[in-house]
Amino acid sequence: MSPKKTSPEITMTQGAGGEPQQRGGETLTTNHGVPIPDNQNSLKSGKRGPTLLEDFVLREKIFHFDHERIPERIVHARGTGAHGYFECTDPIPELTMAQPFQEKGTKVPVFARFSTVAGSKGSKDTPRDVRGFAVKFYTEEGNWDLVGNNIPVFFIQDAMKFPDLIHSVKPEADRGFPQAASAHDTFWDFISLTPESMNMVMWVMSDRAIPRSFRMMDGFGVHTFRFINADGAAKFVKFHWRSTLRAQSTTWDEAVKISGADPDYQRRDMFEAIQSGDFPEWELGVQVFDEDWAAQQPYDVLDATKLIPEEDIPLRIVGRMVLDRYPDNFFAETEQVAFLPTNVIPGIDFSEDPLLQGRLFSYLDTQKSRLGTTNFHQIPVNAPKCPMHNFQRDGMMQTHVHKGRANYEPNSLYKADEETGPRPAEHTFTTHPDAEAGPKLRVRSESFADHYSQARQFYLSQTKPEQDHIVAAITFELSKVDLEHVREQVLAQLRNIDEDMAARIAKGLNIALPKAAEPAREPVEMPVSDALSIHKTAATAPKGRMIGVLVTDGTEDAQVDEIMAAADKAGVTVKIIAEARGGVTLQSGEKLAADGQLAGSPSVLFDAVAVLAAPDAADHLATLAPAKDFVADAFAHLKAMVVTEAATKLLEAVDIKPDEFIFDAGTALTAVVEHAHERLWAREAMVNPAP
């Protein structure tokens, strides 16, 4: 244990104007080490005179303050990070010379950052969105950045389309909303005209896009990379991070309510887990294969909209990552960390994936843009003298006032009589063929043309509740789309994935099914893959979950003790909730402190709940709106509930009928712990029927 630090002796006096003047401790200085005698007053010409320009202390302090913030990331702006280590558990020197994988037990420091994609830095933690999953390995041979997501596929096949995708999903250009949401016209307009996105849409509309916690989501490198061994032999590789707590999601209604109760829910969850010593952990798995195997598949392994089913190539677990230290300063570390796919080490190489190839350029350029402006071409000496039209927008020092919301392509806004923007020319600049490599072409391989087979495989691999969630999610999002033709374009795409799904969504929107979109390549039937389902691969134990225990004056001591003991044994966190933060007096007369006030600690923050109401408190509890919401939301979100006999009055107050996930505290008290990782999906048809 480090020796206890001795606090400096601080003295306090009062200046002539009543301002505090402190002395003691280390000497306060300027950034250049010059001692500062007074941190309360600027240098003036006399006591009431004007401030002097020569006051370099004031100028430096204000100057630094004025420039404390840097431009936020265009995507992945809202995130949190943590330090930790990667440990090799299964060395693979025969596959790669990469230093972290050479010897069992090798440990490498890492920094990981988790983020949402579409929202701004000031948005919320729990929108329906892809989650970024980026890990920086500080190896002996340099930094290796594995920059991925919590979904193994992506929306597009070529980096050429990335600006269009992000423009379409960001707040609409003419109105600046909605924030951190894809449920609007321009996103679904783009998607409806981009069939390669359909597989990713299935994932984003699934529960994968509303994870319970950063700790309870998997990560993927998305792209196909290469391993190179010491002999120079190469093989393809896909990277997978698998949470040891296993993937888990919230419900949609729960995610919406969490964002109001605690917009920092996921970053707080990460912080509290690390502070309590419950360190988040993931296994690193790899899928390794050669070019001959790749050539035999019905999809192209260089296509980022496709994955390799684990049934075809099972994961080989080669190591684990543990995050055990939160940053000392959020800005200095989490905000300023720069991940670059170009950061690779010997033994790791790129593939020809066209989306990856674009990222290799983009990320370095992105980091530079955070320090300056992309609009240097608008300075007169740099400006072109001929007309210029494209979809590049905004940026620091933007002087062009673009009108309308057409800042992406393809778009069909012309169908609504809106400005639609420019289109590529048929005859334009071309490059000269390379003497050895041959022509340089802007083409896409025909092997990328199947946009629906894996999307259908994903949908059919889900359980019935998961399929219902996808239907409900798409129905909800398309209900936010004002352009009728865009809704029809999306349904035309969805018919190529599953007719029943498309019909249910059309019914939910009360519109007729349009003709199915013409596929570029006829889809093939792929086998159901259980690995694609959260429910089929769900955790079998409640470790890492959190339960809320609502107590009243007179609650039995033994009930609280038994739940606490069971939770501690299972690795479950317990939060005591009471009407007032001061806590309650238990049956024995002992005082029990509360971790949260009932009105500020709704059940959406917990994985399961117990209501240990004493008989004398039950009538009062049943009159409290926050208490009614506490059980009503827990029931609506399909969670396990344990209630005392007296607490049944609270259930009756909100018309909750007992079912198999409502347990009697007298006979099944610890069920709140045992079922904290589960949901009663059979209840969903009653509380939230799908379209």
N, C-alpha and C positions, 0 to 999 in steps of 0.2 A: 504494500500500500504506500502511495506517495505521501511524504510528510505534509502535514496540514500547513497551508499557507497562512502567514501572519498578515492580517488586514492592516493597511497603512493607517496611521492616525491622521484623521481629517479634521481640520478646524474650520469653523464657519464664522465669518464676520459679515457685516452689512455695509454696502457702499452708500455714498451720499444720497443716491436716488432710491435706496431701499432694496437694491438688487443684492442677491447672495454672492459672496466672495469666499471661495473655498481655497484652502492651502493644505498641502500634505500629499504623500504619494509621489509617483514619478512626475517629472517636470513636463508640462504641456508644451509642445513645440509646433512649429510649422512643418510642412512636409519636408522642408530642407534642414530641419534640426534647430531652427532659431527659437529660443525660449519665448513663450508668450506670457506677458505679465498680467493680462486681464482678458478673460474670455466672455465678458458681459457687455463691454462697451466698445464702440468703434472710436477711432481717433478723430477728435473734433477741434475746430479752431475756437477754443474757449468752451466753458461748460454748456452753453446753449447755442453754440455756433454750428456751422455746417460741417458735415463729414469731409475729411480731407482725402483727396485722390491718392495721396502717398501711403495710405493705410494698407500696406501689403498683406497684413494679417487678415483683414476683412475681405480683401479682394480674393485672396487664395481660398478662404473658407467658402465664400459665395460661389466662386468659379467652380470649385470642386462639386459643391452641392448641385449647381445647375447642370452638371454633366454626369451625375451619379448613375443614371439609367442609360442602358443601351437599347437599340431597337429589339423588340421581341422576335422570336422565330416566326417565320411565315406559317409553318405547320409545326405541330408538336410544341406549341408555345407554353401550354400549361402542363407542368410535370413536376416530379419529385425524384430525388435520387438518394443513393446510399453507397457507402464503401463496404467492401468485403473481400472475399478471396475465392479463387477457383482452385479446386483440388482434383488432380488426376486420380481416378479410381481404376481405370483400365487403360494402360499405356498402349499406344498404337504406332510405334515407330515404323512398322512395316508399311503404314499408309501415308504417314506425313512426318516431315522433319520438324514440324512446329514445336517449339520448346515446351509449351504446357503439356504436351501429350507423350513425352518421352519416357518418364519414369513414374511408377505408382507412388502417390504421396506428394508429388511435386505441387507446391502451392504458388499461385500467382495472385498478386493484389488486383482487385477490380473496382471499377466504379460503374454502377448501373443507374440508368435513368428511365423512368416510366412516365408516359404522357398520354394525353388525348391528342387527337390530330387536328380537328377542325376549329376548335374554340380558341379564343384569345387567352392570353396569360391570366386575365382576370375572370375567366369563365368558371365553370363548376367542374367537379371531379367525376360526376356520374351521368354524363349524357350518353345516348346511344352513339357509339363511335368506336373506331379502331383505337387500340392502345399501342403506343410505341413501346418497344422493349429493346433498349440499346445497352450494350455492355462494352466497356473499355478494359482490355487486358493489358496490364503494365508488365510485359514480358522482358526477359533479358535481351531480347533481340529487337526491342522497340514495341510500340503500342499496336495492338490488334483491336480494331473496333468491329464488333459484330452488331450491326445496326438493323434491327428488324421490328416486327410487330407481334401482337398476340393472336394473329390470324395468319395461317401459312400461305395464303394466296393473296393476290392483289387485284385491283380494279382493271388495270390496263396492262398491255403486253409490251408497249414501247414507251420510252421516256418522252418521246415527242408529245404524248398526250397528257403528261403530268400537269402542266400549267392549266390546261382546259379542265381537267378533273377537279383541281383544287379551286379554280375560279368558280366552278359550278356549285361546289358544296359550301363555299364561304358565304357570308351574308350577301344578299343580292345587291348588285353594284349600284342600283339607283335608289335604294332605300336603307341599306346598312343593316338589315336583319333578314332572317333570324340568326341568332348567335349560337354557335356550337350545336347546330342541328342540320340534319340532311332532309328533313320533312318540308321541302319547299320546291317550287317550280323548277328552278334552274338545274338543281342536282338531278332530279328525276327526268328532266328533259334530256340532259346529257346521257344518263344511264339508258334511257329508252332508245337512244340512237347508237349505243355502244354495246353490242351483244357480248363482247368479250368480258364485260363487267358482271355478267349474270352469276357466275360462280361466287364471286366476292359478295355480291348483293345478298345471296343466301346466308353467308356467314354473318354479314353485318346486321341483317334482320333477325338473326338468331340470338340466343342468350349470350353468345360469346362477346357481343358488343356492349353488354351491361354487366361486367364482372363484379362479383361481390367485393373483391379486394385485389390490389396489385399482387398480393401474396398468393392469391388463389386464381391466377391465370397463367397459361402457358405462353411461351415465346417461340418465335420461329425466325430463322434467317431469311425466309421467303425465297430467296434466289438459290439457284444451283451454283455452288462454288467448286473449286478443285483442291484436292489434297495432292501435294507433291512430296515423294519420299526422298531419302538421301541418294538413291540411284537415279533420280530424275523421272521415275515412273509416276504417272498421273491417273487419278480417278475422280469422278464426280462425287460431290458430297452435299447433303442437305443437313442443316443444323436445327435442332429442336431443344428448347428449354421446357422441362416438365416440372410443374410445381409438386413438391412432396405433399402438399396439402390437397392436391388435385384441383382441377378447375371447378369453379362454382360461380353462379351468377345471382343477381337479384331479379325480382320480377320488374316489369316495366313501371307499374304503379309505385312500387317501392323505390325505384331509382328516381322517379319524379319527386317523391316526397322527401327522400334523402337530400336531394339538391336544395330543398328549402330548409330542412332541419340542420344540415351541415354540408355546405358546398365544398368543404375541405375534407370530406369523409375518407377518401382513399389515401390521401397523403397523411392524414392524422392516424389512420389505421397502421400505415407503415411505420410512422414515427413511434407510436405507442408500442408496437410489437418489438421494435429494436430496443427501445428504452427498457422494456420489461424483461429482456433477455430471450424472448421468443423469436429467434432470428429467422427471417424468411430464407427458404432454401429451395433450390431447383436442381434437378439432374440435367446434365447436358447429354443429349443423345444425337447420334449421327446415322444417316442413311447413306451408305457408300455403294457405288455401282460404277460400271464401266460403260464405254460408248456402245459396245455391242448390245448390252442389255437395254440401254436407252433407245437404241434404234428400233427395238422390237415393240415398244410401247405404242398405244393408240393415241398418245399425246406427245408433245415435244417437251423434254425436260428443261429446255431453255425458256419455256413459256411461264412467266410469273403468275399467270392466272390459274395454274394447275399445281396440284400437289402429287406426291407419290404415296399411294395408300400404304399404310403400315402393314397391311396384310401381304403386300407384295414384297416389301423390304422392311422387316421389323427394325425398330430402333436398337442401336447398340449404345448402351450407356457408358460413357467414357470419363465422366467426372461430375462434380457437383459444385454449385455456387452457393455460398452463404454470405448474406449481407448482415454485418454485425456492428456497423457504426454509421450514425447519421452525420451529415455534414456539419462542420462547426459554423459555417456561414453559408446561407442559402445562395446568396448572390454570387459570392466568390467561387463556389463550386458547382452547384446545380445549374444556375443560370448561365454561367460562363463556359461550362463544359462544351467542347466541340467534338462531335463524333463525325468521323469521315470513313466511308466505305473503302477509300483508298489507303487507309491505314491497315496494312497487312504485313505479315512477317514471313520469313522463309518457311515454306511448307504449306502456305495458304495462297491460293491464286484465284483469279476471277474466271468466270465462264463467259460465253458470248451472249448471255441473256441481254437483250436490248434495253430492258428496263434498268438492269444493273449497270450497264455501260453508261447510260445517261446519268445515273446517280454518282458515278465515279467523277464526273465533271461537276455536277450540281452542288455537291456538299461543300467542296472547297470554295466555290463561288459564293455560296450562301453565307459562309462564315465571314468572308470579306465584306459582304453587303451589310452586315450588322455594324460595320465600322464606318460606312460611307453611304454613297447614293448610287443607285442603278441608273439614274437619269442624267448621267454626264453627257449623253448625246444631245440633250436639250440646250446645252450651253451653245451660244451662237456659233462659235468657231468649229464646233463639232457637228452642228446640225446639218442634215442633208438639204440640198437645194431642190430636190424633187419630192413629189408627194410620198407620204409614209403612212401606211395603214397596217395595223396588226392588232393583236389582242393583249399586248403588254400594257399593264395598267399601274397606276399609283406609284408608290415609292417616294422616298424623301425628295423634296424640291420638285414635285410634279407641277408642271405649268400648263399641261393640256387639260381642258375640261371635257372629258368624255361623257356623252349622254347615253341614256338607256342602260339596259342590263346585259347586252350582248357582249360579254367579255370571254367567251369560250366558243369552241367549234369542234364537232358539229353542234348546231342548234336549229330548232325549228320555230323560232320566235316570229319568223315572217308569216307563219300561219295565223298569228294573232295580230298581224299588221304592226309589228314592232320592228325597230331597226335590227338588222341581223348581222351587220358587220361584213368584212371582206372574206374572200375565199381564195385558196391557192390558184395560181395561174397555170394554164395548161402548158405553156411554153415559157421556160425561164432558164436561169443559169444552171448549167450542168458541169460536173467535174470531168476531167480528162481521165480515161482509163489508165490504171497502173500497169506498167510494162510487165510485171511479174504476176501480180495478184489479179489482174483483169479489171473489169468495170466496177465502179463504186455505185451501188444502187440504193435508192430509197424504196425498198420492197419489204414485204413480210412473207415469211415462208408459209406455204399452204398447210404445213403441219400445225400451224397455230389456229386454224380456221374452225375448229370444233369449240364452240362457246357454251354449249349446254350440257354435255354429258356429265361433267363433274358437278355442275350445279344440281342436276337431277339426282346424282348419286348422293350428294350432301343432303338434299331435302328428304330423300327416301330413307336415309340412314338415321334420321332423327326419330325420337319417340313421338307418339301422338301428341302429348303436350307441347313438345318442342316444335312440331309442325304447326300446331295451333298458334304458338307465339309468333312464328314467322308470318303466318297469314294475318294475324292481328297487327303486327308491326308494319307490314306493307300497306295494309288497309288504312291504318292510322296516318302513315306518312303521305300516301296518295290523297287522303282526304284534305291534306294541307296544300295540295297542288291546285292552283286556281285554273290552269290552262287545261281544258277538257281534252284536247288532242294529245297532251303529254300523258295523261292518265291512260288513254287508249294505247299509246305507243308502248308504255310499260307492260300493259296486259298482253299486248301482242308478243312481247318477248317472253313473258312468263308462261305462255301456253306451250312453249317449246321445252319447258322444264317439267311442268306437271299440270295436266288439264284440270284436275280437281282443285288444286291450289289456286289456279287462275280463276276458276269459276267461283270459288268461295270469296275471293277478293272482289271480283266484279259484283257479286251479290251484296257484299258489305258496302260497296260504293253506290249500289243501285244503278249500275250502268250495264249495257249489253257487252258481251265479249266480242272484241274485234277479231278479224282474221289473224291467225298466227303469223308472226314475222317469218320471212323466208330465211332459213339458216344457210350460212355460207357452206357449211358441211353438215350432212345429216348426223345427228347425235347417235352414239352407240350406247347400249345398255351396259352399265357397269355394276358390279356386285355391291350390295349394301356393306358399308364399312362401320363397324361399331366404334372405331376410334374417332369418328367424326362427331359423335354424340356426347354431350356433357352428361346426360342422364345415364347412358350406358357405361360410362367410365367414371362415375361419381365416386367421391370419397366414401369409404366404408366405416369411418370413425369420425367423431366430432372435433378432433384436434384442430386448434387454431380458430375455432368459432367463438362467438360472444353471445351470452344470454343476459336478458334483463329480468331482474327479480323485483317485482313491485310489492312493497311491504307497507303495513299500516301499524298504528299503535295496537299492541296486543298480539302481533304475529308470534307464532311459536318459535322459540329459540332453536329447538331441535330441527325444525324444517329448514331454517336458514343454514344451520351447521351441516346438515346432510347434503344439501345442494352444493355448498362450498367445497366440501370434501370430495364429492363425486366429480365436480368440475376440475378441481386441482389434479386429480388422478388422470382425468381424460385430456388435460391440456387445454381446457376451455376457460375463457375469461368470464368473470361474473361482474355485472354492474348492479349495485343496489339502487333502486329507484323509489322515491317517496314523494308524497304530495309537496313537502317542503324540503329544501336542501339540508336543513338541520338534522334530518333523520327522524327516527321513531323510537318509542319506548317499547321494547319487546315484552312478551308475557311475563318473563322473569323480573322485569323492572330494569333490566340493563338497557343502555342507550345504544342504538345502532346507527352509525353515520351513513348518509346516503352519498352515492357517487353522482347522482343527478336528480334534478327536480322533475316531477312527472310531466309538467307542461313543456319542459325543454328536452325531454329524453323520450321521444316517441318510439314505439316498437319497431319502426322501420330501421332503427340503428342496430337491432339485435337479430340473431339468427333463430332464437326461440325465446319464449317468455314464460314466466311463472307469476301468478297472482296469488300471493299468500295473505289474503285478507282475513283479519280476525272477525268473529261474529259481530262484535260491537261496532266495527268500522264499515261493514258491508253496505249498509243502507246509504251512508254518506258517500262512499266510493262510487256507488251506482248513480249518483247525481252529478258527478264531475265529468265535464266534457272531455278533458284530456284522458281520463281513465277509460271512458267509452271508446275514444279513438284508439287507445292503446290496445284493447282487445279486438276492436273491429278491424283495425289494420292488420294485426297479427293473423286473424282469421282469414282476411281477404288475401293476405300474402302467403297463405298455405303453410303457416309455421306451426310447430308443435306448441301447445299451451298446457301448462299444469295449473290447476286452480283448486283452491280450497272449497269446501262445501258452501261456505259463506259467499265466496266470490261468484258463485253461479248467479247471484242476483245481478252482478255486473254484466254477465253474458246475456241474461234475460232482458236487460235494459236496452241492448242493441240487437235483440232477436237472433242470437246465435244459438243454433241447435247443436248439441254434442255430436261429435263424430269420433272416428278412430284416432285422431291426432289431438284430441282434448282429453287430458288425463286427470284423474282424481289425485290430489295431493296426499290423500290419506292412504292410497294403495300403490301409486306409481309416481312418487315425488321426483325421482331422479330421471324420469323420462325426458324432462326438459334438457338435460345434458345429453342423454343417449341419442336423441333425435335432432340435435341442434344443426346437424349438417344436412338434414333432409327437408323436403317439402311434400305435402300431401297433394299430389297433382290431381287426384280424383276429385278434390274439393273445387278445383278451378272451374269446372263446367258449371258449377252452381253460382260461384261468386263473380266470375268473369268469363262468361261463355264466349268462345271464339266465333267470328263471323261464319 
